[in-house]
């Protein structure tokens, strides 16, 4: 494995860093104060991202995307991670699930989303179904050439910026077969493309979150919403097959963004330790501080290798669920450690909003929850180890 950056990758990283510092960072303090990204700023950032060739960088060139390989994309996500998620997410990387589009779905959803003409969001979580996705109760019942959708989804990120949702709902029950005696019937899940102007679909404000101010979550209510069967994404009852295409890539994205946030937190702490004086000398000379810096760098390097390894494997279509889980687990827990230690080095100033550390610290908390909790990641890894042994 060779993770050295070639000239093309360095150019991409430099372009993202320049864009982030010029177009995103200047707005982060205002977004933190207001909890909003004004619509005109959203439009401005999106248009400039399209002009810079950064929009939909994860999508193939033939679809109008940037066509970045997985390792280069991960490096770019790390550079975006320097600033707040509410801003960097506007430079969209459409869900890889959309690659499952077929027929008219390609021209109606996939291509316009890659171009920035449409924006998607994804709905899986429910009030009573978080980590247990098969526990979802939102249902889509077949009625001729339509599905009738009823139920509620919550924690739907950036649904306020989207005009359609990739909805996961139960569409039936899978009865146990003779090969699995004693197994309870399981709900079958399907994925649907649902426009927000569909009658019976309602978006309402979600919860106020301590993490990622300005990046909103919404609640979606479905009341006898009729969705054409042509909007079925992938095969009926095979929604988890489609979801698996998405979860790995988003876990890599979360891991990469955590690397970028940790880069910034460590740089602030390092600068403080090298210049701040107490007891007649710079505090970086005290082992109580310098050892913290060493541990922060060590944990960051370990998470970097785990994340880049997973991206390298992904590009070769060899990344397993366990590889993606280990990348997310290592990077998210590393960021919590690095941001907390950075604040400890700065003392009281680390918690003041004049510096980005308190934001990074707050934002880091949700990374160990969304896209699969740390406990779920450990479950995935342990199952990957134990199944081959018949356990």
N, C-alpha and C positions, 0 to 999 in steps of 0.2 A: 504494500500500500504506500502510495506517494501522495502526501497532502501538501506538497510544496505548491506555491501559487505560480502559475505560468503567466505570461504577459497578458493573455486575454482575460484571465480571471482577475489579475491585478487591476486591469482597466475597468472591469465591471465593479469591483469593490470600490475603487477610487470614485467612479461615477456616482455610486450610491451614497458614499460618504459626503461627497460634495453636495448632492441633492438634499440629503438629510440636514446638513448644517445650514444650507442656504434657504431651503423651502419649508422645513419642518421645525427645527429647533427654535427659531425666533418666535413661534406661536405657542410653545408648550406652556409657558407660565400663564398666559391668558386662558388657555384651555383648562389648566388646573384650577384657576380661580372661578371660572364660570361653569365648569362642567359641561361645556358645549363646544362643538366645532361649528361655527356659523356656516350655513349652506353655501354662501358665496366663496368661503375659504375652501370648503370641500370641493367645489367645482374648479377653483383655481388650482389646487394641488393635483386633482385628477387630470386636468388638461395638461399641466406642465409635466406630469409623470408620463403621459402618453407621448408628448413631444420629445421627452428625453429617452424614450424607448424602454422605460422601466415598468410600464403597466403590463400585467399578465405575463410576467417574465417566466412563469412556470409552465406556460402553455406552448405547444409546438408552433414553430414558425409558420407552417402551412395553414394554421388557424388564425394567424395574425399575432401570435404571442412572441415572447422573447426567445423561447427555445433554449433556455439555460439548462445545462445538465444539473443533476441533483446536488453535486458537491459545490458547484459555482453558485447555485441558488441558495444553498445553506450559508455560504460566505456572504452573499448579498443580504440575506435575512439578518445576519449578525450585525452588519453595518447599519441596517435600519433600526436595530434594537437599541441604538444609542438614544433615541428619543421616545416620547410617549406613544403608547399603542394606538390611542385615538387618532393620532396624526399619521403614523407610518402605515396603518392599515388602509388608509384611503388610497395608497398606492397598491391597488388590489392585486392579489394573487388568487384568481378564482378557484373555487374548490375543484380538486381533481375529479370529484364525482361526476362533474359535467362531461367528462370524456366518455361517459356511458351513454350520452345522447345519441339517438339514431333518427334517421328520417328527417321530418320537419322540425324536430327538436333542435337539430344542429343550427338551422338558420333562425329559429325563434328564440333560442336560449343561449346555446354555446357561443356562437360567433359574436352576437351583440354584447355578451358579457366580456368576452376577450377584448373587444374594442372599447369597452368602457361605456357603452350605450345602455347597458342594463346592469343591475347589481343584484347578486343573489345573497341569501342567507340560508342557514341550515337549521332544521328543527328536529331534535331528537329528545332532549330532556323534558320531563314532565314533573309536576309537583310530587308525584308518588313513584317516579321512575327516573332515577339519576344513573348511578352505576349499573343498576339492573335494567338494562334496556328492554329486555323481554317482558318486563313488568309494565310496559306502557299500555295505557288504556285508550288513547286516541285511536279511533278506528276508521277505516275506509272500507265501506261495504259496497260490493259490486252490484250495480243496478243497470243491467244492459251494457250500453257503451259508456257508462259513467261510474265513477266512484262517489259515494255520498260520505262526506267526512264529518265526524263529530268528535269533539274533545278539546283539550287545552294543552299547549306547550308553553314552557317558560325558560328563562335564561337564554333567550334567543338573541345572540350577539348581533349588533349592527342591523337589526331588522328595520330600524328607522331610516337607514340609508338604502334599503333594498326595495325592489319592486316585485320580487317573487321569492318563494321559499322552496327549498328542497325538503319536502316533508316526509318523515318516516312515521308510518302508522301500521297498526295491526290489520291484517286482511284475512285472517283465518286462524285455524288451530291445526297443529300437526299432531295427529294421534300417534302414540308410540307403536313401533313395529315389534315383531317377534324377536328381533336382535337386541332390543333394549328393554327387557322386562323390568317393570317397576318404575320406569321413567314416567313422570307426569307429562300430560299433554303440554306442548309448547306453542306459544303464539307465533304465527308467521308474520313477518314484517315485509312491507313493500315501500318503495320510494316513489314519490309523486312530485311533479313540478306544478306548483300552485301559484297563480298570479294573485297579488294582493287585492286586485279590483274584483275578484270573484265574489259574488253575493254569498253571504254567510261567513266570510272571513273577516275577523276583526283584530286590529293591532291596538294594544293598550300599553301604557308605560309599565315598565318592570320595577325592579328594586334599585334603591340607591346603594351602590357598591363602593367600598373603601378603595378598591383597586381600579386602575385604568379609568380615571375620571374623563368624561367626554366620550367614552366608548360604551354605548348604552346597551342594556339588555331589555328585551320587551317580552310581553306575554301575548301569545296568539290564541284566539278562540275560534273554533270552527263549529258552526251551527247549521247542519244540513247543507254544507257547502258541496256543490256538485262540480266534480272535476272530470273532464273527459278522460276516458281510458287511454287515449293517445298520449297523455301526459305521464304515463307510467315510465319511470326511469329504470332501465334494466328489466329483469323478469319479475312477474308477479310472485309474491312470497319469497323473493330472493334479495330483499333489501339489504341484508347484512353482507352479502357478497359485494354490493355496491359500496357500502359503508367502509368495508375493510380497505378499499382503494383509497379512501379519504383519510382514515384515522392515522395511518402510518406517516403520510406526508405532513399532516398538521402537527403531529407529535415532533417531527423533525423541525418544523417551523418554530414551535414553542421553545424547543431546546436551543435553536440558533439565536432567537431573540434574547433568551436568557444570557447567552454568551455576550451579546452586545451590551446588555445592561450591566453585566459584571465588569466588562471592560471599562465602562464609564465610572462605576463605583470605585474600582481599584485605582483608576487614574486620579480621582479626587482625593482618595485616602493617601496615595503615594505623594502627591504634591503637598498635601497638608503635613505629612510626616517629615518631608524634606525641608520645609520652610518654617513650621511652627516651632517656637522656642519656649521651653519651660525648664526651670532649675538650671538656667545658664547654658543650655545646649538644645540643639534641634531634637525633637522628640523621636525622630527616626533612629537615633543612636541608642535609645533605650530598647533592650530586648523585649520588653513587654509590648512594644509597638512593632519593632522590626520582625519579630517572629510571627505576629499576626499577618503582616504583609507577605511573608514567605508562605504561610499556610493558604492565604487567599490566592496567591499565584499558583500554588500547587493544585488546589482544588479546581481552579479555572482551567489549567492545562489538562487535567484529567477529564473534565467534562468536554473540553474541546476535542480531545482524541476520540472519546466515545461518540460524540455527535458526528464528527467528520467520518469516522469509520462507518457509521450507519448510512450516511449520505453516499459514501463510496460504494457500499453494498447495494443501496437502492438503485444507483445508476446502472448497476449490472444485473438488476432484477433478482438480487440475492438477499435482500434485506428481509429478515423475518419479523414477526410481531414482537418478538423478544428483543431484537436489535433496536427497534424504534422505542420500545418501552425503556430499555436501559439508557438510551440517549436522553429521553425526556426526564427520566428519574434522576439521572446524575446531574443534568444541567439545572433543573429547577431547584433541587436541594442545594446545589452549589451556590446558586444565586442568593438563596435565603441566607446562607452562611456568609458570603462575601458582603452582601449589603449590610448585614447586622454588624459584622466586624468593622466595616468602614465607618459606620456610625459610632461605634465604640472608640475608634481612633480619634475621631473629631470631637467626641464628647457632646456637649449640649448643642454645638453648632450643627452637628449632623442631623438633628431633628428639626432644624429651622428650614422654612420653605425658600430661603434665599439660595439654597443649594439643592441639587437634585436627589440627594441621598434618601431623604424621607419618602419621596415619591417612588424611587426604585424599590425601597424596602416595602412600602405598601403594595405596590404593583406585583411584587414577587410572590405575595401570599396566594394569589389566585392561581398561579401557574402550577402549584402542586395539587390543584383541584380539577380545573377544566381539562378537557380532552383526555380524561381518565385520571383519577386520583393517584397519588403515589402508591396507595395500597393496591389499586387495580394494576399498576405497572409491575409491582412486585409479584402479584398473582400471575400475570402473564409470563414473567421470567421463570418463576418457580414451576409453573405448569410445563413450560418448554423443557425444563430439566427433568421433571419427574415422569411425564407421559411415556417417554421411550423405555422407562423401567417398569411400565405397567402399573404405576401408582397414580 
